[in-house]
Amino acid sequence: MAQGDPDHFPKLEHLGDAVQYVELIHEIIQHIDLFDDFDEDELAHFAAYMECYRAPAGTEIIREGDPGDFMLMIIEGTVEIMRKDTTGVPARIGNAGPGKTLGEMSLIDGEPRFASCIATSELVFAVLDRARLTHLIADEPRIGVKILMELLMLLNQRLRVVSKQLMQCLEKRLPRIS
Amino acid sequence: MAQGDPDHFPKLEHLGDAVQYVELIHEIIQHIDLFDDFDEDELAHFAAYMECYRAPAGTEIIREGDPGDFMLMIIEGTVEIMRKDTTGVPARIGNAGPGKTLGEMSLIDGEPRFASCIATSELVFAVLDRARLTHLIADEPRIGVKILMELLMLLNQRLRVVSKQLMQCLEKRLPRIS
């Protein structure tokens, strides 16, 4: 971690930057949506901008409603994604494993977390925060543009899925006018 | 339009590039989500990469299901946004006026259009396609990164809204397990 960088997980074991995991990342790359278009050299450059942590099973690594300006990439292990309903009762809305990214929305807009992520096994994950992303774009614009494009494609794909689900849900709820 | 560039609207009046509208764009800039962070000089550079068209009221400028790799920015006039329900009946899902952008999802992924856009008045709009965006990023990386960031923020904001609506809709539909 460069001097002055924030430590987003002071209570967890800090494993250093993600360069050590480049080979592992490359192995599971076919499952990593975000890195489909990256070659090994680009991955290694990118990995140097991420910090890695290990968390025991049961750790809440992201908490719904908390502020946050970073995303995570799962390297080893699994998480479940929970969100409170309008009465405050948490419901599982998904799960994620190696290669999946979490928290991109808050990385981009700095708004409170949409959902909570809880480790369902021991977890190794890499963190990319806004300050590092900004540095990366300034230092390595070619890789920076690629990451922005990948994030765009990821959010875009998710927006299409969620929009379609919303249309179908609204259609089932609303009385038809015929 | 540079030689070899596709004409996305061969049946409409082609008005040339968007540089002529920079002052108008600057005037309505407080309503233009996509350009909040652009100064006039950056806008002028960006505008040179967009082509403008005029369409009479009633024109379907984007058709649900069609292929497409461009987005539009409305400069003058209004559109309504329609999407077919599962039985094929079109329903109005929104409307948009000056400064709003349409079709970003297909610009990014080239997948079929999610909804149709029909001019509800005479319309002047600017077009940005993937080839031009790629050129812009290569020629003017600083402005290119800014546009990608703005697109990210736009899609991100929309994803938060739609995800929240979906959660609320599902909650109302599903029987509560208590």
Interface residues (C-beta under 8 A of the other chain):
Chain A: R83 D85 T86 I93 E104 M105 I108 D109 E111 F114 I137 P141 G144 V145 L148 M149 L151 L152 M153 L155 N156 Q157 R158 L159 R160 V162 S163 K164 Q165 L166 M167 Q168 C169 L170 E171 K172 R173
Chain B: R83 D85 T86 I93 E104 M105 I108 D109 E111 F114 I137 P141 G144 V145 L148 M149 L151 L152 M153 L155 N156 Q157 R158 L159 R160 V162 S163 K164 Q165 L166 M167 Q168 C169 L170 E171 K172 R173
